[in-house]
C-alpha cells in the first residue's frame, strides 16, 4: 500500500456562504470552480481546483471557522500572492518560523485559516 497524493482538503462554510467562498477562492485566488456531482449538490457548498490543489467547501449548520487547522499550499510567487490578498482586503501574516520556506497565513472570507509556503532557494 502507498498513498499516491492528496486529493482534496475540505473546510466548512456557513449555510448560504457559497458566494463569499466564490469571491475568495475563485476571484481572489483564481481557482476554477468545479461542478459538484449531482448526488452532492443538494448539500450546498462548492469545490475549487487550481495549481495542483483542490478544496471542497462544505456547509456546516453550526459553522465555526478553522482558526488553527489549515491546508498548507506550496506557492511559486509568494510575494505576488501576498500582494493580491492585501489588494483584495485580506490581510496576511508573515511567519518566518518554518525552516527552508517563506510562509504567510491568510483567512478566507469566512475566517478559515490558510497557509501558503514557498521554498527558499539557495543562492
N, C-alpha and C positions, 0 to 999 in steps of 0.2 A: 504494500500500500504506500502511496505517496500523495501529498497534496500538490495539485497542479498549479493553482494560483487562486487568489481571492476573486470570487465572482462579483460580490457587491457588499456594501455596508448599508444598513438601514438605520435611519434616525426617525424620530417621531415628530409630527406636526399636530397642531390642534385641529379640530373639526373646522372645515371651511378655510383652512390655511394654504390651499394649493396655489392661489395667485401670488401670495407673498413668496412661496417657495419658487415659483416660476420666475419671478422678478430677480431673485438672488441667484439660483443655480443656472437658469437659462440666460438671464440678462447680464448679471454682473460677472459670473464665472464663464459664461459662454458654452455651457454644456448643452447637448441636444436632448430634448425630452423624448422619451421612449413611449410607445403605446403600451399600456398595461394589457396583459392578457384579459380577454373578455370575462373570464371567471372571477377576476380580481377587481375589476373596475368599480363595482358597487361598493367596495370598501372605502373608496376615496383614496387620496394620496396621489403621488406622481413619482415617476422614475426619470433619472437623467444619466447620461453617459458621455464621456469625452476624455481624451488624453490618457486612456488606459485605466480609468476608474469609473465605477458605476455606483450610484447612490439611489436607494429607494427611500422615499419619504412616506411613511405610513401614518394614518390618522389614529390618534390615541385620545380617547374621551377625556381622561384626566391628565392632559398633557402637562409635562414639566420638562423644560429644555435640558439637554445633556450638557452640563456645565463642566464636567471633568472628563467623562468618556468622550472620545472623538475619533474620527478617521484621521490618519496621518497620510498625507498625499505628497509624493515626490513631485517637484516642480522644476522646470527649466525656466529661468527668468523670474526668480522670486521678487526682485525689486519691481519689476513690471506688474506682477500680481498685486503686490502691496499697494502700489500707486493706484491701480484700478479699484481696489477695495476702498481705499480712502476717498477717491473721487466719487464713489457711489455712496459715501456717507457711512461706510463700515470701518470702524477703527481697527487697527491691527496692533498687536502686542508682540514686539520683537523679543525673543528669548534666546540668549547665547549659550544655554546650558545643555546642548545636545552635541556631543563630540562628533566632529567630522561633517557637521551640517550647519547651515544657517537656517533659522526657523522663525515662523510667525504663527501666532494664534489669531483667529478671527471668529466671528459668530455669524450664523445665517440670520435671516430676517425674523426667525422665531427664537433666537438665542442659543441655538445648538452650537457647541464648540467645534471648530475645525482647526487642524494643524497642517501647515504647508511647510515642507522642508526642501532645501536644495543642498546637495553635496558640495562641500568645499573642495575645490580642485587645488592640487599642489602646484605652486608656480612661483 
